[in-house]
Amino acid sequence: MKLTFSSLLLMAIAVFFWITLGRGDEVLPIPSATTSSIADSYLDSAERWSYDPSGTRIQYLTIGSGTTYINDPVTYAEDLIFLSADDNGNRWKMTAANGQYHPGIAELLLSEGVAINLLERDGNMTTSRIRLLLDENRAVTDAKVQLTTLNSITTGTGLEIDLTSSEATLLKEVETRYAN
């Protein structure tokens, strides 16, 4: 009886050590890739032009690089430059480190270090993000905006720009400080 009990105890201890110590490095299951994480296409140095009904180029977009994912029509882009001319030939230039181009709704979201310049004027604006409504030739944001000129710094929250008429409006909390 002692021999049977000892044999069973010894066998149980051996199984315990075999299970716990003999496992080695476990192979962890790799989560299956979802269709939203698989790249569908890549862009490298892409350009996009838009024209008005008379055939005049009104918008020009360059993308340094970008990626579109399966089942997601959005192009996630880096190093963006957007140019648009108004009715008088004045040119708007907007740059950003990152952005998202939504072709189905004709929108471009610029983010990270957004700089906005009306090239024929001396003012420069900066904001954290801005949404370009490409079909309407407008730009809007609800973020803080800073407008810097040679003589002043104006800050505000929210901005609307009509890129056709070059009318830009800070929406609220507007404050201007003039240089001495």
Summary of the structure (lengths in Angstrom):
residues: 180
radius of gyration: 29.2
end to end distance: 103.6
largest distance: 105.7
contacts: 476
relative contact order: 0.10
helix: 13%
strand: 58%
